């Protein structure tokens, strides 16, 4: 039974955390007090709760529950909600075990709620140093915990793997899984295989070498580690797989920057075959001409790799993007099922990686069964089924010239947002997007240790001011649900969204499909035809995947709402749903639920910049520096995405602190460290000139202020 946690009370007070749900029987608690209930049920069974990241080992995110279905979903309503004390992106899949819902929030915090009432039972803050944010490509996010035998396991942004007692959140063990002298981070959920917990990491954009490791559930002892890319050949290889991989890296000193290949999100485990599948990320740097200038496939970048989970040894691999040069990770959601292909029942693994092709592989052998484009693809004409390799278009490798407007861009035709495979409809639902990009080699590239190192010139990718080009680029930006038939290798239908970066998917045997979106809704669709059946205004963009569970005969739908993640930060005007402020909440729905969210006042962006004094040369230099150091958190062309304050709204008083913030790190507690070791005073000033110029441009376009896209008018 849960008990009252003194440390949680202190932390709650520190964070201003309130048990602010409105469910019956839960009184609004005084600040700093958490009422811990004793209402856990011990009767729940695994098939109606949500105990594994992907619901089941096959990671289908298809629930057999039918109480909520396409005939009655219109009566679905909010049952309770809980406000979290942070304002960064929420990407977690909550787990529901024995009547308790466990989820993670920003900065790797863990929360446990009574899954019926929403009461906060305990929470745990690993106190990630906020200055580590300078090493995060994609917001201070976490995608969830793993559960086994009354223990929870989760990773932290600074590379720890922590085991907690599920009943009260106390720490059982904590391991540093990464070299802290390198800019590693963990955002993905661990997976449990036998007596081990497996975790990868991220950081390729900043320069790391990817690996995945297994630790003993009991005490956190490291059991094995599989590197995904070779280190310096002169130092020898950790495994035969690395000796083999090194033969595919030609020229260069990739090990100085790290080579990349981080396993930052998806894994799947087949207990019958005893194979662990991992999705491997992009190269570090992206640009192969710098990383491995004489070419080669650069194994195991952008690959699905099958490992023996007993010892972490290599079994087979399939590389989706040989010689990766575009951030085309294969870390995307991996789903296991059986499909009838050409009259034969095959055990398959399916993935829609960033590169735009949907892959079906035989998961026993790694044989390619099909690869068809699920998104707009301009970099390759097709995947050759004889060789298993994509047939690239000549301009794609940006050798000596720009790539032209390329699709997919680095954000991918599909990113981390989980898909769902519904065996009743035979469809895989893909949160698909088209976000173009222009690639060019960064002239005079030098390795900036700990900072962004992609070897690409972001100026050519920044949205141009020329209205004709802007409109053409923005016209190519799209987002949708693609209902993909993996046997036919073709879409069956598609639901268009206003723009990209929409939430993960859930489908159910109630013939329903749930997804949150960038515009701030949670929507239910018919699973067979995509008909829109129900929607809820969540007041903030949703990127996380919904889950469902049943307790005491009542089915619930839950989702963490809270706009954020990579494109929410960097997107600028590509975010066609507009800047929607992050409001971080756990939302839980049931039939007849009648709660509502508090009304919100529309927020306005007010532009009141100081006088523009920078010369065109200074502004241009500032733009170059902004697009090197600032863009990945503060947004393309200094247009904020609603997560981090829009720099264009900085007024004269704010600008007086500029050097203190940019060089001195005044706002380090928010993750904004000082850049004095990288930028001179003159460079800091030039970035300031650029931001002021952007603010004047916004002022001229919008007058006194642009209304944000809040639904509450
Ligand atoms: Ca990447």
Boltz pocket constraint, residues with backbone or C-beta under 6 A from the ligand:
constraints:
  - pocket:
      binder: B
      contacts: [[A, 204], [A, 205], [A, 281], [A, 282], [A, 327], [A, 329], [A, 410]]
      max_distance: 6.0
